[in-house]
Amino acid sequence: MSISALAWVFGGFETFKYVLIIFGFCISILIKEVNSKNEYLFYYNNGISKMHLFVYGFLMNFVFSMLLILVINVVIKLV
């Protein structure tokens, strides 16, 4: 989220949207892979692969980000 905030400060809202959706998720996955590589046992034991977990996480991030962007656009237009 801090990278997205920097994008908003230096690039405006248009840059923020793309950074939040794409780079925010990718960097969070990278940090998770570097710091806690072996903490996927719960998901693996329940039959969920890392790839399924990443795809589902990206889709949820995409949906949440789109809703957040929509709300911010509505608020900006009202103000």
Backbone hydrogen bonds in HBPLUS format (Angstrom, degrees):
<---DONOR---> <-ACCEPTOR-->    atom                        ^
c    i                          cat <-CA-CA->   ^        H-A-AA   ^      H-
h    n   atom  resd res      DA  || num        DHA   H-A  angle D-A-AA Bond
n    s   type  num  typ     dist DA aas  dist angle  dist       angle   num
A0005-ALA N   A0001-MET O   2.89 MM   4  6.20 150.3  1.98 147.9 156.4     1
A0006-LEU N   A0002-SER O   3.01 MM   4  6.26 153.7  2.08 142.8 149.2     2
A0007-ALA N   A0003-ILE O   3.01 MM   4  6.27 150.4  2.10 142.7 151.0     3
A0008-TRP N   A0004-SER O   3.01 MM   4  6.31 144.5  2.14 142.8 152.2     4
A0009-VAL N   A0005-ALA O   3.01 MM   4  6.33 156.8  2.07 149.4 155.1     5
A0010-PHE N   A0006-LEU O   2.96 MM   4  6.12 169.8  1.97 154.7 157.1     6
A0011-GLY N   A0007-ALA O   2.69 MM   4  5.18 144.5  1.81 134.9 145.4     7
A0012-GLY N   A0008-TRP O   3.08 MM   4  4.52 140.4  2.24 112.4 118.3     8
A0016-PHE N   A0012-GLY O   3.14 MM   4  6.34 158.0  2.19 146.3 153.1     9
A0017-LYS N   A0013-PHE O   3.09 MM   4  6.31 154.2  2.16 151.4 155.2    10
A0019-VAL N   A0015-THR O   3.03 MM   4  6.22 166.6  2.05 160.4 164.8    11
A0020-LEU N   A0016-PHE O   2.86 MM   4  5.88 162.7  1.89 153.2 157.9    12
A0021-ILE N   A0017-LYS O   3.18 MM   4  6.33 163.4  2.21 145.4 149.4    13
A0022-ILE N   A0018-TYR O   3.04 MM   4  6.05 172.0  2.04 151.5 154.2    14
A0024-GLY N   A0019-VAL O   2.91 MM   5  6.17 150.5  2.00 167.9 169.7    15
A0026-CYS N   A0022-ILE O   3.21 MM   4  6.39 168.0  2.22 151.0 154.8    16
A0027-ILE N   A0023-PHE O   2.87 MM   4  5.89 162.7  1.90 152.8 156.8    17
A0028-SER N   A0024-GLY O   3.11 MM   4  6.22 153.6  2.18 140.5 147.8    18
A0029-ILE N   A0025-PHE O   2.99 MM   4  6.25 155.4  2.05 151.4 157.9    19
A0030-LEU N   A0026-CYS O   2.95 MM   4  6.16 155.7  2.01 143.9 151.1    20
A0031-ILE N   A0027-ILE O   2.91 MM   4  6.12 164.1  1.93 151.5 155.0    21
A0032-LYS N   A0028-SER O   3.01 MM   4  6.16 156.7  2.06 142.1 148.7    22
A0033-GLU N   A0029-ILE O   2.87 MM   4  6.10 155.3  1.93 149.8 156.5    23
A0034-VAL N   A0030-LEU O   2.97 MM   4  6.19 153.3  2.04 151.0 157.8    24
A0035-ASN N   A0031-ILE O   2.92 MM   4  5.97 171.7  1.93 154.5 157.2    25
A0036-SER N   A0032-LYS O   2.96 MM   4  5.47 156.4  2.01 137.8 145.5    26
A0044-TYR N   A0040-TYR O   2.91 MM   4  6.08 164.4  1.94 158.5 163.8    27
A0045-ASN N   A0041-LEU O   2.79 MM   4  5.84 161.1  1.83 152.9 157.4    28
A0046-ASN N   A0043-TYR O   3.17 MM   3  5.15 135.5  2.37  94.5 106.9    29
A0048-ILE N   A0043-TYR O   2.88 MM   5  5.15 161.5  1.92 154.9 149.1    30
A0047-GLY N   A0044-TYR O   3.11 MM   3  5.19 161.8  2.15 108.8 111.1    31
A0053-LEU N   A0049-SER O   3.00 MM   4  6.26 157.7  2.05 148.0 154.8    32
A0054-PHE N   A0050-LYS O   2.82 MM   4  6.08 155.9  1.88 152.1 158.4    33
A0055-VAL N   A0051-MET O   2.90 MM   4  6.08 164.6  1.93 152.1 156.3    34
A0056-TYR N   A0052-HIS O   2.92 MM   4  6.00 167.9  1.94 149.7 153.6    35
A0057-GLY N   A0053-LEU O   2.90 MM   4  5.95 155.7  1.96 141.1 148.8    36
A0058-PHE N   A0054-PHE O   2.83 MM   4  6.02 156.0  1.89 147.6 153.9    37
A0059-LEU N   A0055-VAL O   2.94 MM   4  6.18 161.9  1.97 150.8 155.8    38
A0060-MET N   A0056-TYR O   2.94 MM   4  6.16 160.6  1.98 150.6 155.8    39
A0061-ASN N   A0057-GLY O   2.88 MM   4  6.04 154.8  1.95 145.4 153.1    40
A0062-PHE N   A0058-PHE O   2.80 MM   4  6.01 154.4  1.87 149.3 156.5    41
A0063-VAL N   A0059-LEU O   2.96 MM   4  6.20 163.8  1.99 150.5 154.0    42
A0064-PHE N   A0060-MET O   2.93 MM   4  6.05 171.3  1.94 151.6 154.4    43
A0065-SER N   A0061-ASN O   2.84 MM   4  5.87 159.5  1.88 146.2 152.7    44
A0066-MET N   A0062-PHE O   2.93 MM   4  6.09 157.2  1.98 147.5 153.5    45
A0067-LEU N   A0063-VAL O   3.02 MM   4  6.27 158.7  2.07 151.0 156.6    46
A0068-LEU N   A0064-PHE O   2.90 MM   4  6.13 158.3  1.95 149.7 156.1    47
A0069-ILE N   A0065-SER O   2.85 MM   4  6.04 160.0  1.89 150.7 156.0    48
A0070-LEU N   A0066-MET O   2.90 MM   4  6.06 155.9  1.96 144.8 151.6    49
A0071-VAL N   A0067-LEU O   2.97 MM   4  6.21 162.9  2.00 150.9 154.8    50
A0072-ILE N   A0068-LEU O   2.94 MM   4  6.15 163.6  1.97 150.2 155.1    51
A0073-ASN N   A0069-ILE O   2.88 MM   4  6.05 158.7  1.92 149.0 154.9    52
A0074-VAL N   A0070-LEU O   3.00 MM   4  6.24 156.4  2.06 149.0 155.1    53
A0075-VAL N   A0071-VAL O   2.95 MM   4  6.18 161.6  1.98 152.6 157.6    54
A0076-ILE N   A0072-ILE O   2.90 MM   4  6.06 159.7  1.94 150.9 156.5    55
A0077-LYS N   A0073-ASN O   3.01 MM   4  6.17 155.6  2.07 145.0 151.2    56
A0078-LEU N   A0074-VAL O   3.01 MM   4  6.22 144.1  2.14 144.2 153.8    57
A0079-VAL N   A0075-VAL O   3.10 MM   4  6.28 140.6  2.27 144.8 154.3    58
